[in-house]
Every structure is written in structure tokens, then in C-alpha cells.
């Protein structure tokens, strides 16, 4: 993923789960060293629809701490697992000083049947400058090996963005 992004001179935001950061701090350090931004995806990759604000706040603080220990950085963005915010959860995220982020395009790259072409087509169909594309750089929560398919789709995504006259840019929130 990092190689494909570097070839395209593109920057991305990697939303990380704190439990994965603790297991592989060297990977998040490599992501940051390559000029990408880290956002939070909670400590555990769990939908928190029914959770109280306190549970989500505690989970998110744990993720903030994991990223801080690994990189010395404090993330500013939060994307909930599965894109599900509850009202108490949204308040909790904002109380922690994080900016909530969702997406407007996705490649459904976690599916076993996804191909580079299908990912790129879904992620870029009718794309505009305001769209945020959701893709995954690992298969912890998707089909085994799905990250390889996503990596192979990135050049196709960048070609489609070029055809649409769009450039990738770092989140300017």
C-alpha cells in the first residue's frame, strides 16, 4: 500500500485500531514516516451502536494512548468501525477533541470476491472533489489476502482520479 501511494505521490489517512497498533508499532511508525496521517478506529474494531459514551470514550482513550506510545503523535480524526455513530458516541469523540469522519465512496475491498477492477470502479464511480474513499490496508477484519487486492487496485483508482481531473490530497478537515 505504501509503495503504491508513493508511486502516485499520494497521501492518505490510515485509520488504525489501537489493538493493532500495540501489536505492530513498527508499521504505524512506517506509515507516519512515509508522510501519511493516522486517524483512530477505536481500540477494538467493534461497532459501538449500543455502547454508552463512557465505554466509547474509554475505548478511544486507549487507542489514543496506543498511537501516542508508538509514534509520539496525537491523532485528530476518528472513523467508527462499520461507519456507525450513536449520538452519545459522537459526543464522546468530540469531547476527546477528535473530528468524526465517514466516507462517501468505498471499494468494498474486504469482500472475498472483490477484484482490483471492481474495487476501483466502486471507489471512483461518479467521484467528485469532495468525496472520501474508504479502502483497507489489511485483512484483519476482511477476507484473507484482501489487502493485496486493494494494493493492486490503487493504480486503477489513481488512473480514474486522473481521468476525472482530480488529485489526491491529505485530509484538510
N, C-alpha and C positions, 0 to 999 in steps of 0.2 A: 504494500500500500504506500509506504513512504517513498519507494523508488518511483512508482507511477505518479505520485504527486510532485516529486522533484522534477521528473521529466517534463511535466506540464507547467512547471513554475507556479503551482497552485498551493494555496494554504487551506487548511481545514481545521475544524474544531473536532476533537476527539472526546466524546462523552464517555467517561470511564466509571466503572463500578469500583468502589473502594476496596472490596474484597479482592479484585483482580490486581489493583494497584499494589496491595500488600504482597501478593504472590509474585508479582513481576515488576518491581520498581524500575528495573533497568529499561523496560520497554517504554514506560511513560517518560523517563528521562531522555530516551532517544527521540521520542515524539516532540518533546519540547525543544531539544537541541536542533531538530530539523526545522524549527520555526513555526510549529503548529501550536494551537491553543488547546488547553484541557478544559473541559466542562465536566460537570458531575452528572452521574446517572444513579445516584444513591450509593449506599454501601453495598446493598444486595440488589440484584436485578429482580425486584418484586413489584407488582402492581400494588399501589398503596391506596386504592379507592376507598377502602373501608377503614383505613387507619386514622387514628387521631392525629392532629397536628403535632402533638408531642412525640409520637412514635416516628413520624416522618422527620421531624426536627432532629431527634437523636440519631437516626439513621444517616441523615445528611451531614451532621456534625462529624460523625465517624468517618465519612467519606472525605470531608474537608481535611480532617487530620491526616488521613492516609496520603492524600495528594501532597499536603504540606511536608510530611516526613520524607516522601520520595523525591520531591522537587524543590521544596522551599517556596512554592507558589501557592497563592490562594485563588482558586477558580472563581469566576464571576458568573458563569452560566450554569443552568440546570435544565436537563431534559428528563422527564419522568419515564421510567420503564413503561413500554407499551403506549406512551403518549397519554396517560391517564392522570389528570389532576383532580383532586377533590378541592372544595373551597378551603377547608382547614389546611390542606396540604399546600395550596397555593399561598396562603397567608404565611405558613411556616417558612416556605422557601424565600419569600420576600423579606420576612423578619430576619433571616440569616444573611441578607444583603445580596442574594443571588437573583439573577434575571432569568425568569422562566422562558424556555424556548421549546417550540414544537417544530413541525416541518410541514411543507406544502407538497413535496414530491418525495416519492420513495421508489426504490427499485425492487422491493420485496425480495431482497437478496439472501435472506435467511432460509428461503424455501429450497428444498432438495431439487426441485425441477427447474430452478432458475438457471438461465444461461447468461453469458456476457451480453448478448444481444437483447434479451428480454429485460435485463436489469437496466441497460442504457435506455431502451425505449420507454420503459415505465418512468424512469427517473427524469427524463427530459421532454416528454410529450407536452407540447404547448407551454413550454417553460418561459418564464419571464424573469426580469432582473430582480424581482422581489422574492422569488422562490428560494426555499431552503430544501436541499436534497438530503434525505436520510439514507445512508449506506452503513454497512457494518464492516469492521476491520478484523473481526474474529468470529469464530463459530461456537463460542461458549453457550450461546443461547439460540443457536440456529442449527441448520443441517451440517453434519461433519464436512469440513472442507469448503464450506460456503464462502469463506473469506478469499479463497483462491479465485473463485468465480467473480467475486466483486473486484478483486485486483485486476483481473482480465477485462472487466467491463469499464474500468476507469478511462482508458484511452478512447473508447467509444463515447463515453459521456463527454469528455473534453472536445471531441470532434463535433458532437451535436451542439455543445455550447458555442463553439466557434461558428458553426453554420447559422446559429440563431443570433450571432453578433454579441454574445455575452462573454464576460470574463468572470473567472472565479475571483473571489476576494475573501479576505478574512472577515469574520463576523464583526460588524461595526456597531451592534446593539445599541 
